[in-house]
């Protein structure tokens, strides 16, 4: 299989970068082909702006959807975006690795999504509508796994923890950016207390746990996000009344064992 690792940390000796090395070594040893997107190493342009559209459809006013679709259709996207789209299409699985900064991914990773997820590619797929999303789309059939390093202890991210559960904090990424274009998203692998890891023994234990998760990259059960086109959202917008009755918010988007 081909696995794309997208990672965001500027310090090569950081725990995040050490985890990236473990990912590459473990998957390569298992016979997989590893593709890298080192966003800081690439000096990735994180800001999505007019420079992304060298051949404008409408010079008078910048509409990101219009210009993104035009650039994608006319093959006038910037070269860096084209390369990353090709990596995504070639990959059987995508692994995102990053530290948790202010309850989300570093800006450079968000900028990678903003720029690479062009209209017609990751959204507006096939016919320019919202028909093929949340379980369908150009990346359908691929797997995704998020590895995040969080500074706080696990208790802070528990069901009643002060920071909130990690899966809910990362919902815009896992459900919004990975499941939206069709990927099967595995439960997040979080390293808690990453800012308080001081010994080689602690680091090795963290790496060992990550190797175990990597072994299940193509076999572990994904998060059972409710697909848009499976009947739960008859109008593509609102959950049907009989689905998850009494539930609202993010939790309602995950099917339980009974109705999965």
For each residue, the residues with C-beta under 8 A, 3 or more apart:
1: 32 33 92 93 218
2: 32 33 34 35 90 91 92 93
3: 27 32 33 34 35 91 92 93 94 95 217
4: 35 36 37 87 88 90 91 93 94 95
5: 20 23 24 34 35 36 37 95 97
6: 37 39 94 95 96 97 109 112
7: 16 17 20 36 37 38 39 96 97 98
8: 16 39 40 97 98 99 105 106 108 109 112
9: 14 16 17 40 97 98 99 106
10: 40
11: 14 17
12: 17
13: 17 18
14: 9 11 17 18 99
15: 18 19 149 191 194 197 203 206
16: 7 8 9 19 20 97 98 99 149
17: 7 9 11 12 13 14 20 21
18: 13 14 15 21 22 203 207
19: 15 16 22 23 97 147 149 191 206 207 210
20: 5 7 16 17 23 24 38 97
21: 17 18 24 25
22: 18 19 25 26 207 210 211 214
23: 5 19 20 26 27 34 95 97 147 210 214
24: 5 20 21 27 28 34 36
25: 21 22 28 29
26: 22 23 29 30 210 211 214 215
27: 3 23 24 30 32 34 214 217
28: 24 25 31 32 33 34
29: 25 26
30: 26 27 215
31: 28
32: 1 2 3 27 28
33: 1 2 3 28
34: 2 3 5 23 24 27 28
35: 2 3 4 5 87 90 91
36: 4 5 7 24
37: 4 5 6 7 42 84 87 112
38: 7 20 41 42
39: 6 7 8 42 44 108 109 112
40: 8 9 10 43 44 108
41: 38
42: 37 38 39 80
43: 40
44: 39 40 80 108 111 112
45: 51 80 111 115
46: 107 108 110 111 112 114
47: 111
48: 52 64 111 114 115
49: 52
50: 53 56 62
51: 45 54 78
52: 48 49 67 68 71 77 78 81 115
53: 50 56 57 62 67 68 70 71 76
54: 51 71 76 78
55: 70 71 74 76
56: 50 53 59 67 70
57: 53 66 67 70
58: 61 62 63 66 67
59: 56
60:
61: 58
62: 50 53 58 67
63: 58 66 67
64: 48 67 68
65: 68 69 119 124
66: 57 58 63 69 70 119
67: 52 53 56 57 58 62 63 64 70 71
68: 52 53 64 65 71 72 118 119 120
69: 65 66 72 73 118 119 120 124 128
70: 53 55 56 57 66 67 73 74 76
71: 52 53 54 55 67 68 74 76 77 118
72: 68 69 75 77 118 119 120 121
73: 69 70 120
74: 55 70 71
75: 72
76: 53 54 55 70 71
77: 52 71 72 81 82 85 118
78: 51 52 54 81 82 115
79: 82 83
80: 42 44 45 83 84 115
81: 52 77 78 84 85 115 116 118
82: 77 78 79 85 86
83: 79 80 86 87
84: 37 80 81 87 88 112 115 116
85: 77 81 82 88 89 116 118 121
86: 82 83 89 90
87: 4 35 37 83 84 90 91
88: 4 84 85 91 94 116 139 142
89: 85 86 138
90: 2 4 35 86 87
91: 2 3 4 35 87 88 94 142
92: 1 2 3 142 143 218
93: 1 2 3 4 142 143 144 145 217 218
94: 3 4 6 88 91 139 142 143 144 145 178 183
95: 3 4 5 6 23 144 145 146 147 217
96: 6 7 105 109 144 145 146 147 173 178
97: 5 6 7 8 9 16 19 20 23 146 147 148
98: 7 8 9 16 105 106 109 147 148 149
99: 8 9 14 16 106 148 149 150 151 194
100: 103 104 105 148 149 150 151 169
101: 104 105 106
102:
103: 100 163 169
104: 100 101 110 169 170 172 173
105: 8 96 98 100 101 109 110 148 173
106: 8 9 98 99 101 109 110
107: 46 110 111
108: 8 39 40 44 46 111 112
109: 6 8 39 96 98 105 106 112 113
110: 46 104 105 106 107 113 114
111: 44 45 46 47 48 107 108 114 115
112: 6 8 37 39 44 46 84 108 109 115 116
113: 109 110 116 117 177
114: 46 48 110 111 117
115: 45 48 52 78 80 81 84 111 112 118
116: 81 84 85 88 112 113 121 122
117: 113 114 121 122 123 177 181
118: 68 69 71 72 77 81 85 115 121 122
119: 65 66 68 69 72 123 124 128
120: 68 69 72 73 124 125 128
121: 72 85 116 117 118 125 138
122: 116 117 118 125 137 138 139 180 181
123: 117 119 130 133 137 180 181
124: 65 69 119 120 127 128 129 130
125: 120 121 122 132 133 136 137 138 181
126: 131 132
127: 124 131 132
128: 69 119 120 124
129: 124
130: 123 124 133 228 236
131: 126 127 136 229 236
132: 125 126 127 136 137 138 182 229
133: 123 125 130 136 137 180 181 182 228
134: 175 179 180 225 226 227 228 229 233
135: 140 179 182 225 227 228 229 230
136: 125 131 132 133 140 182 227 228 229
137: 122 123 125 132 133 140 180 181 182
138: 89 121 122 125 132 181 182
139: 88 94 122 142 181 182 183
140: 135 136 137 181 182 183
141: 182 184
142: 88 91 92 93 94 139 182 183 184
143: 92 93 94 183 184 185 186 217 218 222
144: 93 94 95 96 174 178 179 183 184 185 186
145: 93 94 95 96 185 186 188 189 213 217
146: 95 96 97 170 173 174 178 185 186 188 189
147: 19 23 95 96 97 98 188 189 190 191 210 213
148: 97 98 99 100 105 166 170 188 189 190 191
149: 15 16 19 98 99 100 190 191 194
150: 99 100 156 157 166 190 191 192 193 194
151: 99 100 193 194 195 196
152: 156 157 163 192 193 195
153: 156 192 193 196
154: 157 158 192 193
155: 158 161
156: 150 152 153 161 162 163 192
157: 150 152 154 161 163 164 165 166 169 190 192
158: 154 155 161 165
159: 165
160:
161: 155 156 157 158 164 165
162: 156
163: 103 152 156 157 169
164: 157 161 168 169
165: 157 158 159 161 168 169
166: 148 150 157 169 170 188 190
167: 170 171 174 187 188 223
168: 164 165 171 250
169: 100 103 104 157 163 164 165 166
170: 104 146 148 166 167 173 174 188
171: 167 168 174 175 176 250 253
172: 104 175 176 177
173: 96 104 105 146 170 176 177 178
174: 144 146 167 170 171 177 178 179 185 188 223
175: 134 171 172 178 179 180 185 225 250 253
176: 171 172 173 179 180
177: 113 117 172 173 174 180 181
178: 94 96 144 146 173 174 175 181 183 185
179: 134 135 144 174 175 176 182 183 184 185 223 225
180: 122 123 133 134 137 175 176 177
181: 117 122 123 125 133 137 138 139 140 177 178
182: 132 133 135 136 137 138 139 140 141 142 179
183: 94 139 140 142 143 144 178 179
184: 141 142 143 144 179 222
185: 143 144 145 146 174 175 178 179 222 223 225
186: 143 144 145 146 189 216 217 220 221 222 223
187: 167 220 223
188: 145 146 147 148 166 167 170 174
189: 145 146 147 148 186 209 210 213
190: 147 148 149 150 157 166
191: 15 19 147 148 149 150 194 206 210
192: 150 152 153 154 156 157
193: 150 151 152 153 154 196 197
194: 15 99 149 150 151 191 197
195: 151 152
196: 151 153 193
197: 15 193 194 202 203 206
198: 202
199: 202 203
200: 203 204
201: 204 205
202: 197 198 199 205 206
203: 15 18 197 199 200 206 207
204: 200 201 207 208
205: 201 202 208 209
206: 15 19 191 197 202 203 209 210
207: 18 19 22 203 204 210 211
208: 204 205 211 212
209: 189 205 206 212 213
210: 19 22 23 26 147 189 191 206 207 213 214
211: 22 26 207 208 214 215
212: 208 209 215 216
213: 145 147 189 209 210 216 217 220
214: 22 23 26 27 210 211 217
215: 26 30 211 212
216: 186 212 213 219 220
217: 3 27 93 95 143 145 186 213 214 220
218: 1 92 93 143
219: 216
220: 186 187 213 216 217
221: 186 224
222: 143 184 185 186 225
223: 167 174 179 185 186 187 254
224: 221 254 255 256 260
225: 134 135 175 179 185 222 253 254 255
226: 134 230 232 233 239 243 252 253 254 255
227: 134 135 136 230 232
228: 130 133 134 135 136 232 233 236
229: 131 132 134 135 136 233 236
230: 135 226 227
231: 234 240
232: 226 227 228 239 240 243
233: 134 226 228 229 236 237 238 239 240
234: 231 240
235: 238
236: 130 131 228 229 233
237: 233
238: 233 235
239: 226 232 233 243 244 252
240: 231 232 233 234 243
241: 245
242: 245
243: 226 232 239 240 252 259
244: 239 247 252 255 259
245: 241 242
246:
247: 244 251 252
248: 251 252
249: 252
250: 168 171 175 253 254
251: 247 248 254
252: 226 239 243 244 247 248 249
253: 171 175 225 226 250
254: 223 224 225 226 250 251
255: 224 225 226 244 259 260
256: 224 259 260
257: 260
258:
259: 243 244 255 256
260: 224 255 256 257
